[in-house]
Amino acid sequence: MVHTCVVAGCRNRRTPGTSLSFYRFPRDPERKRRWIAAVNRRGWEPNDGSRLCSTHFISGKQVKNPRSPDYVPSVFSPPANLEVPDKQEARVEAANALLSLQGQGRSAAGEQVQGGSPEEKAAAEESGSSSSSSTSSDEDYNESMSDSKRGKFSQTSDAAVQLDDVLQALRKENQTLRESVDRMSLSENSLRNDAEKVKFYTGLPNFFVLETVMWLLAPHMDGMKAAKLSKFQQLLLTLMRLRLDLRNRDLAYRFGVKVGTVARTVHHMVTIMSSSLVPTAVFWPSRAELRKNLPAALRASHPDCAVIVDCFKVPFEEPVSRGNQGQHRQRVDPGSPGGGAGPNALKYLIGVAPQGVVTFVSRGVLGNVSDKSLAEGCGFLCKLLPGDVVLASRDLDIDDAVAARGARFRAAAAPSEAAGVRRHVERVISVVKQRYAMLTGPVESPFTAVCERTSNLSTFDRVVQVACALNNLCISAAPLE
């Protein structure tokens, strides 16, 4: 259905390809009354098909906040007021025609008087003199009326020119305000040409990478209910949560939604990214690919190096939920050397390729679980092939478990070698944590609860995986030298 704007003089119509929006009149009686008053059409009332186009709002769209200037339309062209001079000119022409007719009648009467008696001639001459004086006075009046008409017309023209200047100034100011709002808003347009802004809010290097992630996730977001947030805003909100570790209320203020909407959006988006983005970006490379791109520092000493492993811990605010605690306690080894961290932290095993990208990350266990128990229970050993070399900067006590898979475990023996491997792993872990501040902790309790019984993964486990996947889309660390 084609809609036309109801404002007098506005010719905007809803046509294919137009960028204009057309709004119904509000249902709220008070706001509807104010809209009708702003349209300013005497005796007119809107119906169900009445529409108002977006050009009559300062920001280009209506706003439902009563404190906003766009709560009621306010941008209208000045009314044309050139009808009054036309009417005055018509009246002057009519008066001139009447005086002309009167003059012709007097001249005919004079001719009749010329053939009469001397008394009639005298009367005619007297009448002629009076008519001539009357005609001269009428001409003076006519000239004064013409001067008055020209003066009023010039005043009206000057007023129209001034209104046009004011209108142009308002349009320019409106455009400037729109550009300012776009720059300050968290929208797709505000990030498109600003790589530094993209990097600050998302951790990704540029808008192209962000757009690629959006393209990958968009098909999986169709079932999400967040009417006030577009798909891009849902992704941006989640990345800002991971990147800057902003609280839900802060994000709610920034995006103009409720706190509950922020929490649901983050949980849903992390789940989607864990199932679609993580398998694409965090994977175990083939042996041929590893050897092809092996850094020169390891090519001579460890040509069969498949992975460099280490563990890192993230503290959390409150104890893990009871179901998760029981699950993690089954893996606790009271006599393990890694039991000194205490239970108020989550421990993860991370595998880093020699090239500096994350190829494996485990799910979290309580901090007092030993490194050996974590490595044997997280599925890391299943990735190894016979002949692979596993490097670590310290002894993780997994020699026998690795040997059972036909691989070899090497804790860096020489001080220089140990320092190099340790720097490499710590560099990757620190880059991931610095890029996504949420991994520095402390983790909030809602993120430590198991979100799906089938996977036994908490939301924060998924957050760690997603952060590693996003990190692999960037230059995570310099190659080992």
Secondary structure, 3 states (H helix, E strand, C coil): CCCEECCCCCCCECCCCCCCCEECCCCCHHHHHHHHHHHCCCCCCCCCCCEEEHHHCCCCCCCCCCCCHHHCCCCCCCCCCCHHHHHHHHHHHHHHHHHHHHHHHHHHHHHHHHCCCHHHHHHHHHHHHHHHHHHHHHHHHHHHHHHHHHHHHHHHHHHHHHHHHHHHHHHHHHHHHHHHHHHHCCCHHHHHCCHHHHHHHHCCCCHHHHHHHHHHHHHHHCCCCCCCCCHHHHHHHHHHHHHHCCCHHHHHHHHCCCHHHHHHHHHHHHHHHHHHCHHHHCCCCCHHHHHHCCCHHHHCCCCCEEEEEEEEEEEECCCCCHHHHHHHHCCCCCCCHHHHHCCCEEEEEEEECCCCCEEEECCCEECCCCHHHHHHHCCCHHHCCCCCEEEECCCCCCHHHHHCCCCEEEECCCHHHHHHHHHHHHHHHHHHHHHCHHHHCCECHHHCCEEECCCCEEHHHHHHHHHHHHHHCCCCCCCCC
